[in-house]
Amino acid sequence: MKKQLRPSLNFQYGTLIELHVEIIDGDSLYLHRYQGDYLLKILKINGEKIDKPIIFEFEDHTYGSFPTGNFELYKRLFDKEIERLDSTMIEEMKKKYVGKTFEIVAYESTKSTGKPRDTYKYTGISPQLNFHFINYLVIIRDLNKDSLVPPLLRD
C-alpha cells in the first residue's frame, strides 16, 4: 500500500498562505532531532485562528529575518559571525526571539530525511533516523516589515 504525501495545512504544496506564527525553542520539545533549532507554531491561517496549533520546521527565504539555529540567531542579533556559543549566551539570545509572534507569508513544502532501514547491510552503519518525508514551511515574507528590499541591499 502506497502512502500518499499530504500537506498538513490543507492547501496544495506551494500555495502562498498568510500565517500568524510564534517562534518556539526546539529544545522545549525534548526531541533530539530539534535540539538547537527554532521552529514555528502556527496560530492563525489566513486570519482564522486554528483549534490546535501546528508546529513546523522552516526555511527562511527573507534574507535572515527568521533564524533556524543559534549561530544564525547570533548573526541576526549582532550582525556578525561567531565561532563558539556557550549556554549562557544562547539562553540570553533565546529571550529576544523565542515566544515572539509574526505575520508571515509562507508555503508548505516537503523533503526527505533519514536513511532506508537496510542501509546497514551495505554500509555497516545503522541509520539513526529511518527514511521518511517531512513537511516544512518556506517563509518568503515578513509582513511586519515595510520594505521588500533586504536590509543589506538598501541604499
The 8 nearest C-alpha neighbors of each residue, nearest first, counted from 0:
[[1, 2, 3, 4, 131, 5, 132, 130],
 [2, 0, 3, 4, 5, 131, 132, 130],
 [1, 3, 0, 4, 5, 132, 131, 6],
 [2, 4, 5, 1, 0, 6, 132, 131],
 [5, 3, 2, 6, 132, 109, 134, 133],
 [6, 4, 3, 7, 9, 11, 12, 134],
 [5, 7, 8, 9, 12, 11, 10, 134],
 [6, 8, 9, 5, 134, 10, 107, 53],
 [7, 9, 10, 6, 107, 11, 44, 53],
 [10, 8, 7, 6, 11, 5, 12, 107],
 [11, 9, 8, 14, 12, 6, 7, 107],
 [12, 10, 14, 13, 6, 9, 107, 5],
 [11, 13, 107, 108, 14, 6, 10, 106],
 [12, 14, 106, 107, 11, 108, 15, 10],
 [15, 13, 106, 12, 11, 16, 10, 107],
 [16, 14, 106, 105, 13, 104, 17, 107],
 [15, 17, 104, 105, 106, 18, 14, 45],
 [18, 16, 104, 45, 103, 44, 105, 15],
 [17, 19, 44, 103, 43, 102, 45, 20],
 [18, 20, 102, 43, 42, 101, 41, 103],
 [21, 19, 41, 40, 101, 100, 42, 18],
 [20, 22, 100, 40, 99, 39, 98, 23],
 [23, 21, 39, 97, 98, 99, 38, 40],
 [24, 22, 97, 38, 37, 39, 98, 25],
 [23, 25, 37, 26, 27, 97, 38, 36],
 [24, 26, 33, 36, 37, 27, 34, 28],
 [25, 27, 34, 24, 28, 29, 33, 35],
 [28, 26, 25, 29, 24, 23, 30, 34],
 [27, 29, 26, 30, 25, 33, 24, 34],
 [30, 28, 27, 26, 31, 25, 34, 33],
 [29, 31, 32, 28, 33, 34, 26, 25],
 [32, 30, 34, 33, 29, 26, 28, 25],
 [31, 33, 30, 34, 25, 36, 29, 35],
 [34, 32, 25, 36, 31, 30, 35, 26],
 [35, 33, 26, 31, 25, 36, 32, 30],
 [34, 36, 68, 33, 26, 25, 69, 37],
 [37, 35, 68, 25, 33, 34, 67, 38],
 [36, 38, 67, 24, 25, 23, 68, 22],
 [37, 39, 56, 23, 55, 22, 25, 24],
 [40, 38, 22, 55, 54, 21, 23, 20],
 [39, 41, 54, 21, 20, 53, 52, 42],
 [40, 42, 20, 53, 52, 43, 19, 39],
 [41, 43, 52, 20, 19, 48, 49, 40],
 [44, 42, 48, 19, 47, 49, 46, 18],
 [43, 45, 18, 47, 46, 17, 48, 19],
 [46, 44, 17, 47, 18, 16, 43, 19],
 [45, 47, 44, 43, 48, 18, 17, 19],
 [48, 46, 43, 44, 45, 49, 42, 18],
 [49, 47, 43, 42, 44, 46, 50, 45],
 [48, 50, 43, 51, 42, 47, 52, 44],
 [51, 49, 52, 48, 42, 43, 53, 47],
 [50, 52, 49, 53, 42, 41, 48, 54],
 [53, 51, 42, 41, 40, 49, 50, 54],
 [54, 52, 41, 40, 51, 55, 42, 39],
 [55, 53, 40, 39, 41, 52, 38, 56],
 [56, 54, 39, 135, 38, 57, 40, 53],
 [55, 57, 135, 38, 136, 39, 54, 58],
 [58, 56, 136, 135, 137, 55, 59, 38],
 [59, 57, 137, 138, 136, 60, 56, 67],
 [58, 60, 138, 61, 65, 137, 63, 57],
 [59, 61, 139, 138, 62, 58, 137, 63],
 [62, 60, 139, 59, 63, 64, 140, 138],
 [63, 61, 60, 64, 149, 59, 150, 65],
 [62, 64, 65, 61, 66, 59, 75, 60],
 [65, 63, 61, 62, 66, 59, 75, 141],
 [66, 64, 63, 59, 67, 61, 72, 58],
 [67, 65, 72, 71, 68, 63, 64, 59],
 [66, 68, 37, 36, 65, 71, 38, 69],
 [69, 67, 36, 71, 66, 70, 35, 37],
 [68, 70, 72, 71, 73, 35, 89, 36],
 [69, 71, 73, 72, 68, 74, 81, 80],
 [72, 70, 66, 74, 68, 73, 69, 75],
 [73, 71, 69, 75, 66, 70, 74, 76],
 [72, 74, 70, 76, 75, 71, 77, 69],
 [73, 75, 78, 79, 71, 80, 77, 72],
 [76, 74, 72, 78, 73, 77, 71, 63],
 [77, 75, 73, 74, 78, 72, 92, 79],
 [76, 78, 74, 79, 75, 73, 80, 72],
 [79, 77, 74, 75, 76, 80, 73, 72],
 [80, 78, 74, 77, 81, 73, 75, 76],
 [81, 79, 74, 82, 78, 73, 70, 77],
 [80, 82, 83, 79, 70, 84, 73, 74],
 [81, 83, 80, 84, 70, 73, 79, 85],
 [84, 82, 81, 85, 70, 80, 88, 86],
 [85, 83, 88, 89, 86, 82, 81, 70],
 [84, 86, 88, 87, 89, 83, 90, 91],
 [85, 87, 89, 88, 90, 84, 91, 92],
 [88, 86, 90, 89, 85, 91, 84, 92],
 [89, 87, 91, 85, 86, 90, 84, 92],
 [88, 90, 86, 92, 87, 91, 93, 85],
 [89, 91, 93, 87, 92, 88, 86, 94],
 [92, 90, 88, 94, 89, 93, 87, 95],
 [93, 91, 89, 94, 95, 90, 88, 96],
 [92, 94, 90, 96, 97, 95, 91, 89],
 [93, 95, 92, 91, 96, 97, 90, 98],
 [96, 94, 93, 92, 97, 91, 99, 98],
 [97, 95, 93, 94, 99, 98, 92, 22],
 [98, 96, 22, 23, 93, 99, 94, 24],
 [97, 99, 22, 21, 23, 96, 100, 94],
 [100, 98, 97, 21, 22, 96, 101, 95],
 [101, 99, 21, 20, 98, 22, 19, 102],
 [102, 100, 20, 19, 103, 21, 99, 143],
 [101, 103, 19, 142, 18, 143, 141, 20],
 [102, 104, 141, 142, 18, 140, 17, 101],
 [103, 105, 17, 140, 16, 139, 138, 18],
 [106, 104, 138, 137, 16, 139, 15, 136],
 [107, 105, 15, 13, 14, 137, 136, 16],
 [106, 108, 136, 12, 135, 13, 137, 134],
 [107, 109, 12, 135, 134, 136, 13, 106],
 [110, 108, 134, 133, 135, 132, 111, 107],
 [111, 109, 132, 133, 134, 112, 108, 135],
 [110, 112, 132, 131, 133, 130, 109, 113],
 [111, 113, 130, 131, 132, 110, 114, 133],
 [112, 114, 130, 128, 129, 131, 115, 111],
 [113, 115, 130, 129, 126, 128, 116, 118],
 [114, 116, 130, 117, 118, 129, 113, 126],
 [117, 115, 118, 129, 114, 126, 130, 119],
 [116, 118, 119, 115, 120, 121, 125, 114],
 [119, 117, 120, 116, 115, 121, 122, 125],
 [118, 120, 123, 125, 124, 122, 117, 121],
 [121, 119, 118, 117, 122, 123, 124, 125],
 [122, 120, 119, 118, 123, 117, 124, 125],
 [121, 123, 119, 124, 120, 118, 125, 117],
 [124, 122, 119, 120, 121, 125, 118, 126],
 [125, 123, 119, 122, 126, 118, 120, 121],
 [124, 126, 119, 127, 123, 118, 116, 122],
 [127, 125, 128, 114, 129, 124, 118, 116],
 [128, 126, 125, 129, 113, 114, 124, 116],
 [127, 129, 113, 126, 114, 130, 112, 131],
 [130, 128, 113, 114, 115, 116, 126, 131],
 [129, 131, 113, 114, 115, 112, 128, 111],
 [132, 130, 111, 112, 129, 113, 133, 114],
 [131, 133, 111, 110, 112, 109, 134, 130],
 [134, 132, 109, 110, 111, 135, 131, 112],
 [133, 135, 109, 108, 110, 107, 132, 6],
 [136, 134, 56, 57, 108, 55, 107, 109],
 [137, 135, 57, 107, 106, 108, 138, 105],
 [136, 138, 58, 105, 106, 57, 59, 139],
 [139, 137, 105, 59, 60, 140, 104, 136],
 [138, 140, 60, 61, 105, 104, 137, 59],
 [141, 139, 104, 103, 61, 138, 142, 105],
 [140, 142, 103, 143, 144, 102, 104, 139],
 [141, 143, 103, 102, 144, 140, 104, 145],
 [142, 144, 141, 102, 145, 101, 103, 140],
 [145, 143, 142, 141, 146, 147, 140, 102],
 [146, 144, 143, 147, 142, 141, 148, 140],
 [145, 147, 148, 144, 149, 150, 142, 143],
 [146, 148, 149, 145, 144, 140, 61, 141],
 [149, 147, 146, 150, 153, 152, 151, 145],
 [148, 150, 152, 151, 62, 147, 153, 61],
 [151, 149, 152, 153, 148, 62, 146, 154],
 [150, 152, 149, 153, 148, 154, 62, 63],
 [153, 151, 150, 149, 148, 154, 62, 147],
 [152, 154, 150, 151, 148, 149, 146, 147],
 [153, 152, 151, 150, 148, 149, 146, 147]]
